[in-house]
Amino acid sequence: MAGEFAWFNDQNTIFEFYGGGKWRQRAYHYQYHYAYMPQAKVVLEDGRYVLYVAGAGRIEVERA
C-alpha cells in the first residue's frame, strides 16, 4: 500500500496502492491502526473484493 495507513473508517476512505490501484471502503467500520507502507492485498472472495492489511485485518472494498 502506498504511503501511510491510519484507519478503516467509512465509505469515503480510499486506499491507494503503488501501481495506481485505488479502492474504496464499502461500509462503515472504524478501526485505528497506524502503519507506513503496510503489506496489503485485495482478494476476490465469493464475488466481493476484500482488502487485507497486515496488522489491521480486513474490510470489504470496491474499485474507486
N, C-alpha and C positions, 0 to 999 in steps of 0.2 A: 504494500500500500504506500502511496506517495505521501511524504511529509508526516505531519503529526496526526495521531488518532487520540481523541479525548473521550468520546462517548457514543453510545447509541441514544437517540433522543426521540425524534418524531419523523413524520413524512417529509419534512423539509431537509433532513440530514442527507447529504451527498457524500459518498465515499469515492475517492479517486485513486486509480491505480497508475503505476508507471506504464507507459504504452498508450495512455489515453482513455482507458475504460472508466466509465462513471456509472455508479449505481446509487439508487435512492432507496432509503428505508421505507418499507410498506406500511408499518403500523407503529403506534406509539409504544415505546419501551425505553425507559430511561435507565441507563447504567453508566457510571463514570469509570473510566479506566484509561489512564494516560500512557501512551507509548509513542516512540518516534520510529516511523517506518516499520510497523509490525508486519510479520508474515500474515498474509491473508489470502483467501481464495473464495471464489464463487462457484457453487456446485448446483447442478440441476437435480432436484430431488422431488419425485412424484409430481412433475410438471411445474414446480416452483423453484425459483432461484433462492439459494440460501448463502449468505456471506458468513464465513468463519474467520474470526480474527484471533490470532494467538493471544491467550491470556484473558480474552474478553468474552469469548463464547460465540454465539451465532444469532443471526437475525435474518428474516425474510426481506429480500430486496427485489427491485425491478430496474431495468435499464433507465438511465437518466438522459 
